[in-house]
Amino acid sequence: MDSIEYWTQDMSVSWDELCPPLKALEARVSLIVSNYALHWIDDKSQLVAVMHRLLTEQGGLIVARILAMPHLNAFLMDAQMTEYNTRGKTFSTEQHLDIWRTVCEGKGLEVKLLVKSDAKWVYGRQDMIDFCPIIASLSRKVFGISGPKLEFITGVTYDRYIRPDAHRLNPNAWTQFLDNHSIQKVVLNLHELLLICIKP
Ligand SMILES: C[S@@+](CC[C@H](N)C(=O)[O-])C[C@H]1O[C@@H](n2cnc3c(N)ncnc32)[C@H](O)[C@@H]1O
């Protein structure tokens, strides 16, 4: 659309590192919308501080849909948390909500709505094969692992998505899917957060 300018910006950087045209929007942005992106950014406190600085006083809004990654540590043994470097890095949905509320309120935003919702994504076989590297890439980033450790975490993450009621993790879930060509469709059960907050 001619009336829209598209810029690409890594939003994990500090205010000083933002590109100059974005910094020029300080206190001039009326709405920040984000769909399934904020969970990629580790330093939530810095991210929210940057968004807060961009928003207009008295009414600047953030509307974001955020993926809550599965709470793998609720299923992993102590030694596994060490092995896969997950300790302190996975959270229950309630903890995810608390973290976002604390960060937003800590930066002076008023949280108008912060709720979790359950989403079901139906993927055809090839779509799932295309999507799995994104799960792996997010896990690599969050846990700083690669190789067989990353394969394990990708497998159990996929397993949580397809078997949300299971009490034990199946690390082979992903390879079993790949081997079983009769599986043409999967249903991913995701938890997502909806965040709406305002700069008062
Ligand atoms: C699941 S996609 C969602 C894309 C799009 N918002 C949509 O709804 O289809 C996640 C997006 O987060 C973006 N992302 C990841 N890390 C980011 C960062 N540090 N700064 C800005 N965007 C980031 C990726 O480029 C990717 O486009």
The ligand as a Gaussian input file, in Angstrom:
#p B3LYP/6-31G(d) Opt

LIG

0 1
 C        5.749000     -16.423000      13.974000
 S        6.416000     -15.056000      13.088000
 C        5.023000     -13.959000      13.077000
 C        5.064000     -13.099000      11.883000
 C        3.888000     -12.142000      11.698000
 N        3.781000     -11.216000      12.805000
 C        2.608000     -12.886000      11.484000
 O        1.665000     -12.694000      12.223000
 O        2.542000     -13.688000      10.549000
 C        7.544000     -14.351000      14.249000
 C        8.178000     -13.062000      13.762000
 O        8.981000     -12.506000      14.802000
 C       10.016000     -11.801000      14.180000
 N       11.110000     -11.549000      15.125000
 C       11.847000     -12.453000      15.788000
 N       12.799000     -11.853000      16.506000
 C       12.640000     -10.518000      16.317000
 C       13.324000      -9.378000      16.778000
 N       14.379000      -9.481000      17.611000
 N       12.920000      -8.168000      16.359000
 C       11.873000      -8.049000      15.524000
 N       11.170000      -9.093000      15.053000
 C       11.561000     -10.320000      15.441000
 C       10.441000     -12.722000      13.063000
 O       11.127000     -12.031000      12.071000
 C        9.105000     -13.257000      12.574000
 O        8.631000     -12.483000      11.516000

